[in-house]
Amino acid sequence: MYISSAFDSGNIKVIDANSDPIQLAINIDNQSDFYQWFHFRLQGDVGSEYNLQITNAGKAAYPEGWENYRVCASYDRHNWFRIDTEYDGSVLNFTVPLEQPSIYLAYFAPFSWERHLDLIAWVESDERVQSETLGQTLDGRDMTLLTIGNPEHAKQTVWMIARQHPGETMAEWFVEGFLETLLDESNPASRSLLTDTVFYVVPNMNPDGSVRGHLRTNAAGANLNREWQNPSMERSPEVYLVREKMLATGGDIFLDIHGDEALPYNFVAACEGIPGYDEHHAKLEQTFKQAFVKSSADFQVEKGYELDKPGEANMTVGTNWCGHQFRTLALTLEMPFKDNENLPDPIEGWSPNRCRQLAQDMLFPIRETLAFIAENKKS
């Protein structure tokens, strides 16, 4: 039996490979206290069962995320399924019945840096897309911005960023599905939308953390979604570069795509606690949420985060900063690591394909909200 994590987004430490169960631990994000993301390969004898135990699960960033959670597994790194998992409040236990010589195990289906580059290359082949390198991360990776549509003739602007927290790989699966829908020339809704709307999309806000196998931080240990009020090129160049571009372009809708470790639902969090939050903000949120519920059976509004009290929003958070800075709709979309409890899937749980489908379903609420904004501008 052999365990390895020496690859893109790999993360695991072997404590004792000879014990039963095999003792493992998750590595902590660099210069940080966060950890929860794991991704490794187990090689062994076909037909054997291997009992595994993640010994430091109970002290992870979000230990409640292990409750009713099932490990993601794949033999081919394309098709992912779930393995029954037990959490006793301290350690995470699961058994792998090996059907092929090796199997990959992860917190959620990984979205590799190579797949990210493939996505950029595919999108760049479309004449409606402009690709721009805003700058580099601390590890020297490119921060890529995709502009879809014509900024000079657009009447409305939508921003979408994803994966500020690198272990939330569902966010980039979502962006992939969204770009496929938006650039589908046989989709009349997409074609119509692009006649007067420009989309600015950052598929991966945290390239370094993604490759390093981090849960929540960049190479310097910065939680990017707490850097928006005062980012710097020394600590959080990813936010600094994107924020500067936002200030140059403005926007009508700002969408920040994430995953939530604990809550088994899809939901959005808005900016109710920002200074100056008003009825216009509320109507924009209501319009978006109502349209999303209509378009997607996977989206709901009953479960989510507790609302900030007026004036008590954390202004270092991207959605709050955008909602306040641009006085418009700013939302964080959260997807589960576990499953959508309202529509559970016993084999895959919440999965890349469902992320992509949810992204396709988001086109309608974006259209409805932009129509509402346009009507209000007229009046």
C-alpha positions in Angstrom: 0.0 0.0 0.0 1.3 3.5 -0.9 -0.2 7.0 -0.4 1.0 10.0 -2.3 -0.1 13.7 -2.5 2.8 15.1 -4.5 0.7 16.6 -7.3 -1.5 19.6 -8.1 -3.7 20.4 -5.0 -2.4 17.4 -3.2 -2.7 17.5 0.6 -2.2 14.7 3.1 0.4 13.6 5.7 0.9 9.9 6.4 1.3 9.4 10.2 1.4 5.6 10.2 0.9 3.5 7.1 1.3 0.2 8.9 -1.6 0.6 11.4 -5.2 -0.4 10.9 -6.8 2.0 10.3 -4.0 3.8 8.4 -3.3 7.1 10.3 -3.4 10.3 8.2 -3.5 14.0 8.9 -4.3 17.1 6.8 -1.6 19.7 6.3 -2.3 23.2 7.5 -2.4 26.1 4.9 0.9 27.9 4.7 1.3 30.6 7.3 -2.2 30.0 8.5 -4.3 28.0 11.0 -6.8 26.9 8.4 -7.0 23.3 7.1 -9.7 20.9 5.8 -8.9 20.3 2.2 -7.4 16.9 1.4 -6.5 15.2 -1.9 -4.3 12.1 -2.3 -3.8 8.8 -4.2 -3.9 5.4 -2.6 -2.2 2.6 -4.4 -2.7 -1.0 -3.2 -3.9 -4.5 -4.0 -7.0 -4.9 -6.0 -9.8 -6.6 -4.0 -8.4 -5.4 -0.6 -10.1 -3.0 1.8 -8.2 -0.2 3.4 -9.4 1.5 6.5 -8.3 5.1 6.7 -8.5 7.6 9.6 -7.9 11.4 9.4 -6.7 12.0 12.9 -6.8 15.8 13.1 -10.3 16.2 11.5 -11.8 17.4 14.8 -9.5 20.5 14.9 -10.1 21.4 11.2 -11.4 24.9 10.3 -15.0 23.7 10.2 -15.4 20.5 12.1 -19.2 20.6 11.7 -18.4 20.1 8.0 -17.6 16.5 8.7 -21.1 15.7 10.1 -23.1 13.7 7.5 -20.2 14.2 5.0 -19.0 11.5 2.6 -15.5 11.4 1.1 -15.2 12.0 -2.7 -13.4 9.2 -4.7 -12.4 8.5 -8.3 -10.5 5.9 -10.2 -10.0 8.0 -13.4 -10.0 11.6 -12.0 -13.0 12.4 -14.1 -15.9 10.5 -12.5 -16.3 11.1 -8.8 -18.5 9.1 -6.4 -18.9 9.1 -2.6 -17.6 6.8 0.1 -19.5 6.3 3.4 -17.7 8.2 6.1 -18.0 8.3 9.9 -17.0 11.2 12.2 -16.9 10.8 15.9 -16.2 14.4 16.8 -12.5 13.8 16.7 -11.4 11.7 13.7 -12.8 10.9 10.3 -13.0 7.2 9.4 -13.7 5.6 6.0 -13.0 2.3 4.2 -11.8 2.0 0.6 -12.6 -1.2 -1.1 -10.0 -1.1 -3.9 -11.4 -2.2 -7.3 -8.4 -0.9 -9.4 -4.7 -0.5 -8.5 -5.1 3.1 -7.3 -7.8 5.5 -6.3 -7.9 9.3 -5.7 -9.6 10.6 -2.6 -10.5 14.3 -1.9 -12.6 16.6 0.1 -14.5 17.6 -3.1 -13.9 16.8 -6.8 -10.7 18.8 -7.6 -10.5 21.4 -10.3 -6.9 21.2 -11.4 -4.7 24.1 -12.5 -4.3 22.3 -15.8 -8.1 22.2 -16.2 -8.1 25.9 -15.4 -5.6 26.6 -18.2 -7.6 24.4 -20.5 -10.7 26.4 -19.7 -8.9 29.7 -20.4 -7.6 28.4 -23.7 -11.0 27.2 -24.8 -12.7 30.5 -23.9 -10.0 32.5 -25.7 -10.9 30.7 -28.9 -14.2 32.6 -29.0 -14.1 35.9 -30.7 -16.5 37.4 -28.2 -14.0 36.9 -25.4 -11.0 39.0 -24.4 -8.4 37.5 -22.0 -6.3 39.8 -19.9 -3.5 39.0 -17.4 -4.0 41.5 -14.6 -0.7 40.6 -12.9 0.9 37.7 -11.0 0.3 36.0 -7.7 3.0 35.7 -5.0 4.1 32.3 -6.5 4.2 33.9 -10.0 1.0 32.5 -11.5 -1.2 34.6 -13.8 -4.4 36.3 -12.6 -6.6 36.0 -15.6 -9.7 38.1 -16.3 -12.1 37.1 -19.0 -14.2 39.8 -20.7 -17.2 38.4 -22.5 -19.1 40.9 -24.7 -18.3 44.4 -25.9 -17.4 46.8 -23.0 -17.7 49.9 -25.3 -21.3 49.2 -26.4 -22.6 47.4 -23.3 -25.3 49.1 -21.3 -24.9 46.8 -18.3 -22.0 45.1 -16.5 -21.9 41.8 -14.5 -18.9 40.7 -12.5 -18.3 37.1 -11.4 -15.4 35.9 -9.3 -14.8 32.4 -8.0 -12.6 30.4 -5.7 -11.3 33.1 -3.3 -11.0 30.1 -1.0 -9.1 27.5 -3.1 -10.5 24.4 -1.5 -13.9 25.4 -2.6 -13.4 23.8 -6.0 -17.2 23.6 -6.7 -16.8 27.4 -7.4 -14.7 26.8 -10.5 -16.9 23.9 -11.7 -19.7 26.4 -11.5 -17.8 29.0 -13.6 -17.0 26.4 -16.2 -20.7 25.6 -16.6 -21.6 29.3 -16.6 -19.1 30.1 -19.4 -20.3 27.1 -21.5 -23.9 28.4 -21.2 -23.0 32.1 -21.8 -21.0 31.2 -24.9 -23.5 28.7 -26.3 -24.5 30.3 -29.6 -27.5 28.0 -29.8 -28.8 29.5 -26.6 -31.1 32.5 -27.4 -31.0 33.8 -23.9 -27.2 34.0 -23.9 -27.1 35.6 -27.3 -29.7 38.2 -26.3 -28.0 39.0 -23.1 -24.6 39.6 -24.8 -26.1 42.2 -27.1 -26.0 44.8 -24.4 -24.2 43.3 -21.4 -20.6 42.7 -20.7 -19.4 40.0 -18.3 -16.1 40.2 -16.4 -15.2 36.7 -15.0 -12.3 35.7 -12.9 -12.5 31.8 -12.8 -9.9 31.4 -10.1 -9.1 34.2 -7.6 -6.6 32.0 -5.7 -4.3 30.1 -8.1 -1.5 29.6 -5.5 -3.7 28.2 -2.8 -5.3 26.0 -5.4 -2.1 24.4 -6.5 -0.7 24.2 -2.9 -3.7 22.3 -1.7 -4.9 25.0 0.7 -8.5 25.2 2.0 -8.8 28.9 2.5 -5.7 31.1 2.0 -3.2 32.2 -0.6 0.6 31.6 -0.6 1.1 34.2 2.2 -1.7 32.8 4.4 -4.1 35.5 3.6 -7.8 34.8 3.5 -8.6 36.7 0.4 -12.2 37.2 1.3 -11.1 39.4 4.3 -8.8 41.6 2.2 -11.2 43.7 0.2 -11.0 46.9 2.3 -7.3 47.3 2.0 -5.5 44.7 -0.2 -1.8 45.0 -1.0 0.5 43.6 -3.7 2.7 42.2 -0.9 0.0 40.2 0.9 -3.1 39.8 -1.4 -2.2 40.8 -5.0 -5.1 38.7 -6.2 -7.7 41.0 -4.6 -5.7 44.1 -5.2 -5.5 43.5 -9.0 -9.2 42.5 -9.4 -10.4 45.3 -7.2 -8.5 47.9 -9.2 -10.2 46.6 -12.4 -13.6 46.7 -10.7 -13.0 50.3 -9.8 -12.2 51.1 -13.4 -15.2 49.4 -14.9 -18.0 49.6 -12.3 -20.8 47.1 -12.5 -24.5 46.4 -12.0 -24.2 42.9 -10.5 -21.4 41.4 -8.5 -21.4 37.6 -7.9 -18.8 35.8 -5.7 -18.9 32.0 -6.0 -18.1 29.8 -3.0 -18.7 26.6 -1.2 -19.8 26.1 2.4 -18.4 23.2 4.5 -21.3 22.8 6.9 -24.6 23.8 5.3 -26.1 21.2 2.9 -27.9 23.7 0.7 -27.4 26.1 -2.1 -28.1 29.7 -1.1 -26.9 33.3 -1.5 -25.7 35.8 1.1 -26.2 39.5 0.5 -24.9 42.7 2.1 -27.7 43.7 4.4 -25.4 45.0 7.1 -23.5 47.5 4.9 -23.8 51.3 5.6 -26.5 52.8 3.5 -28.3 49.5 2.7 -31.6 50.6 1.4 -34.9 49.5 -0.3 -33.2 49.4 -3.7 -30.7 46.8 -2.5 -33.5 44.8 -1.0 -35.6 44.8 -4.2 -32.6 43.7 -6.3 -32.0 40.8 -3.9 -35.6 39.8 -3.9 -35.8 39.9 -7.7 -32.7 37.7 -8.1 -33.7 35.2 -5.5 -37.3 34.8 -6.7 -36.0 34.2 -10.3 -33.4 31.7 -9.1 -36.0 29.7 -7.2 -38.1 29.5 -10.4 -35.2 28.5 -12.6 -33.5 25.9 -10.3 -34.8 23.1 -8.1 -31.4 23.0 -6.5 -31.6 26.6 -5.2 -33.5 27.7 -2.1 -34.0 30.7 0.2 -35.1 29.1 3.5 -31.7 28.1 4.8 -28.5 30.2 4.9 -26.5 32.6 7.0 -27.8 34.8 9.7 -28.3 38.3 8.4 -25.9 41.1 9.6 -27.6 43.8 11.6 -27.7 47.2 10.0 -24.3 48.8 10.0 -22.5 45.7 11.3 -21.3 44.1 8.0 -17.7 43.1 7.8 -16.5 45.4 5.1 -13.3 43.4 4.4 -15.6 40.7 2.8 -15.8 41.0 -1.0 -19.6 41.0 -1.3 -20.0 43.7 1.4 -17.3 45.9 -0.2 -18.8 45.6 -3.7 -22.4 46.2 -2.5 -21.2 49.4 -0.6 -18.8 50.7 -3.2 -21.1 50.3 -6.2 -24.5 50.7 -4.4 -25.9 47.7 -6.3 -26.5 44.0 -6.1 -23.7 42.0 -4.6 -24.2 38.3 -3.7 -22.1 35.4 -2.4 -23.4 32.1 -3.8 -22.7 29.1 -1.5 -22.8 25.5 -2.6 -22.4 22.4 -0.3 -19.4 20.2 0.1 -21.8 17.4 1.2 -25.0 17.3 -0.8 -28.1 19.3 -1.4 -30.3 17.9 1.5 -33.4 18.9 -0.4 -32.5 16.7 -3.4 -29.9 14.2 -2.3 -27.9 12.1 -4.6 -26.8 8.8 -3.0 -24.0 8.1 -5.4 -22.3 11.5 -6.1 -23.7 13.9 -3.5 -23.2 17.5 -4.6 -21.1 17.1 -7.7 -19.3 18.9 -10.5 -22.2 18.3 -12.9 -24.7 19.8 -10.5 -22.5 22.8 -10.0 -22.5 23.3 -13.8 -26.2 22.9 -14.0 -26.8 25.4 -11.2 -24.6 27.8 -13.2 -26.8 27.3 -16.3 -29.8 28.0 -14.2 -28.3 31.3 -12.9 -28.6 32.9 -16.3 -32.3 33.6 -15.8 -32.0 35.4 -12.5 -29.2 37.5 -14.0 -31.4 38.5 -16.9 -34.4 39.2 -14.6 -32.3 41.4 -12.3 -30.7 43.3 -15.2 -34.2 44.0 -16.6 -35.3 45.3 -13.2 -32.2 47.6 -13.1 -32.9 48.8 -16.6 -36.5 49.7 -15.8 -35.5 51.6 -12.7 -32.9 53.6 -14.7 -35.6 54.7 -17.1 -37.9 55.8 -14.3 
